Amino acid sequence: MKYLIYTTLLEPQDENQKKMFQIEKKRVEKGVNWGKDMLFPIHNIMTTGTGFMVVETDDIMKLAKYRKDYAGVIDVEIHMIKSFDELREIYK
């Protein structure tokens, strides 16, 4: 499954941005970052403190862990993505 992950940096943004980088560094060191599952890399919208990426995984716990790791630092929204062809199959 493909997922759009939309993030919003929580207040205080300067402090939480530093925490966000520290968390990601630890996730990379542990080998639990998205790596090859990331289809569209993280892009940040600097004026709003938001960002997004697209990942592909069948492991729902990986999504839950991502959300848990960043709790209190960023708000994480996870949205399932379906292609038009997939939707057409569902609604035949």
Secondary structure, 3 states (H helix, E strand, C coil): CEEEEEEEECCCHHHHHHHHHHHHHHHHHHCCCCHHHEEEEEEEECCCCEEEEEEECCCHHHHHHHHHHCCCCEEEEEEEECCHHHHHHHCC
